[in-house]
């Protein structure tokens, strides 16, 4: 393979070790080309001649700013509004039974589509007044996507999939230089608080129990010991009767038997309960 930068098997092994140590991400052998492509941008920007030089720089500066750029480069941020749509009617039914105010943790906020979908669901289920007291904690390890999420600006074509009713209710259309874009309305944005959080950190900023945790399509990037550690830490952060929502290919109960399946990738610590479809 003709490459711009020297990228040896040893370099790839070091990248895999470092990203697992810093972010818990388990990169398979098949990810070599992806790693080269994404990190090559960092080498170009920093004017470095080869991967070994870049990795040595990282290792020599354990608290350096480049670590965040390294993590941002290797994280995957595939998302969309109301992705895995079967979860949102479950959430709507669930929140109607819960004591107010509600707190929901979105543990992989990415560019904001998921936490804003949660906010829209709460408004539709509870009404704007009741939902306004809810708090959606939206975290991600990637600071670049969090900045985009907090801005709340999306392409109009991307938001059209929501339908005209939701588009009018929850977004403002841009004009002039912003034509073709939409911004999430302030009353929706006010329900969401974005912050950086690494699920591997020893201490999380989320310390008090919440009504529901959305951690979807995250565990697939971790090995089984890391998955179990994170799920173990989720357990005391769910209020009694609280729910965990996982991704379509993730099975929390296989990793941590304390989580009981209630439906398709919806889990509770207390087993089946009324109001949640099994």
N, C-alpha and C positions, 0 to 999 in steps of 0.2 A: 504494500500500500504506500503510495507516494504521499508523504505528509510534510506539512510546513515545519512542525516541531518534532524533535526526537521524543518518542513516547514508548518506553520499554515496558516489558512485562512487570519489572520491578516497580516502575512508576505507577502502573495501574494497581498493583497490589497495595502500594502506599496510599493511593487515593481511596481505595475501598476501606482500608483500615482507618484512615483519618475521618471519613464521612460517617462511618459507623460509630466511632468514638465520640464524635461531636454531635451527631444528629440521630443516631440510631438506625440510619438507613443502611439496609443490606443490599449492596449492589451485586448482581449476578455477573457471571463471566460474559454474558451476552451484551452487557452495557458498556463495553470498552469503547466502541465508536461514539456512543452518546457522550461519555466522559471526555473523550478527546475533543469532540466538537464544541461542547459547552465551555470547557476550561481553556481551550485555545484562545477564546475571546479575552480571557483574563491575561494570558501571556502577551497578547498583542497590546493590550492597553497598558501593561506595565513595562513593555519593552524587554521582556525576558527571552533568552534564546532557546530554552528547553524546559521540559516538565520537571526534571530533577532540580533545577535551580528554583523554580516556583515552589515546589514542595519543601525544599530546604528552608526557603524564606518563611513559609508558614510555620514550620516546626521550630524555627528559631525565635518566633514571636508569638508565643501561646495566647497572648491577650491582644494581638494586633487586629486592626480593622479589616484586614483582608480575609479573615476567617468568615465573616458574615457574607462577603462576596462569594467566597468558595461554596458556602452552604446554599446561598441563593441560586448559584449556577447549577447545582445538582438536584434541586428539588423540582418536583413535577406539579404543575398548577392547573390541571384540567378541571374545569368547573363550568356550571351554567345555572341559570335560574331554575328553581324547582327540579333540580336533578334528582333522579330516583324518586319520582313523583308520588309513589305509594306511601312515603313517609309522612307527607304533609296532612292528609286527612286524619291519620292517626294522631299527629300532634294537635290538630284542631280539636278533635274530640277530647283529647287528654287535658288540654289547658282549660276547657270549660268546667272541669271537675276540680281544678286545683285552687288552692288558696292564693289570693292576690297579695302582694305583687309577685309576679313570676320572674324567675331567673333561669336563663338557658345559656349553656356554654357551647359555643361552636369552636371546636378545637383545631379546625383546619380551614380558616376563613378564606384563604387564597385572595382573589381579587374582589371579594365581597358579595358575589351572587348568592352564596348559601346563607350568610347571616341576614341579608336583606330579604331573602325568601322567607326566613323564619319570622321576621318582623311583619311582613305582609300577611303571613298566615295568622299571626296573633291578632292583627287588626281585623281581618275578615271574620275570625272566630269570636272575638270578644267585643268588637266595636272599637272605634278609635280612642274613645275616652278611657275605657278600662285598659286597653293595650298600652296606652302611653306610660303607664307606671311600670311596665315590664322592662327588664334589663337583659340584653343579649350581649354576652361577653364573647368577643370574636378575636381569636388568637391565631397566630401562624408563626412558624419559624423564619419565614422569608420576609424581610423588611421591605423589599421592593414591591411585592404584591400588596402588602398592607398599606403602603402609601397610595397605591391605585384604589384600593378598596375604600379608604377613608375619603378620597375625593368624590366617590359616588357617581362617577361619570361613565357612561357606557354608550356603545354604538347603538343607534336607533334600530338597525336591523337585528342586532342581538336581542334587544328588548321586545321586539315585535312578537316573538314567540309566546309572550305572556298573554297576548290577546289585548284588544283595544280597551276593554274595561279596566284591567289592571294597569295598562300603560297610562291611561288618563288619571287614574286614582293615585298612583304611586310615583309618577315621574313628571318632570317638567321638560318640555322639548326645547332644544337649543335653537337659536336663530342666528342669522348673520354668519360670523366666523365659526359658530358652534352648531350650525345646521348639520343634521345627520347624527347628532348626539342627544342623549337624554341624561338628566341628573335626578338622582333619587330625591324625593321631596324631603324637606327639613324634618317634618314630623316622623318620618320613617327613620331617617338617619339618626335622629335623637335617641332612638331606642337601642342603638348599637354602639358599643365601645370597643375600638380596635386596640390591640397591643401585641407586642412580640412575646412569644413564649416558645421555648424549646421543651418538648415533652420529656427530654432526657435530663433536664435540669433537676438538681436535687430539691430545689424549692420552687414551687409554682406560685404565680401571682394570684391564681384562683385558690382561695383557702376555705371559703365557706360553701356548704352544700347548695346545690342547685336543683331545679326541678327536672331538668333533662340535659343530657350531654349528647351533642352531635359530633361523633368522631368517625367520619365516613371516608373510606378509601385512603386511609392513612396507615392502618396496621399492615396492609399488604407490603409496605416498604420496610417493615421491621422483621427481624428474626423472631422465633417463638419465645425465647427468654425475654426479649424486650417487650413483646406484646403482653406477656403475662405481667411483667412489672408495671406497665402502664395501666392495665385493667385493674390490677390490685390497688393502684393509687386512685383510680376512679371510684372505687366502691364507697369510701367514706365521703366522697364529694357529691353523692346523690342523696337527696332528701328521701324520706320514707315514701315508697310508691313511685319514685322517680324512674325515668326511662333513659336507656342508652340506645342511640341509633347508630348502627354501623353500616359499612358499605356493602354492596350487593355480593361481593365475593369474600366477605369476612364473617367469621363465626365466633363470636365472643365466648359462647358457652363451651366450645371445644378447648379454648385456651384457659378460661377461668370458669369452672363449674358453678361459681356463685351467681353468675348471670344466667337467668332462665329466659328462653325464647318465648315471646308473646305473639309473634307474627314474623313476617319476612324481615329479618335483620333488625328487629326491635326487641330489646331485652329489659328485664327488670330484676332487681335483687330479690323481690318477693314472689316471683312466679306470676302466673296468670291472674289478671284482675279484671273486673268488669269495665267495659268502656273501651277496651283495646282489643281489636280484632285479632283472633288467633289464626 
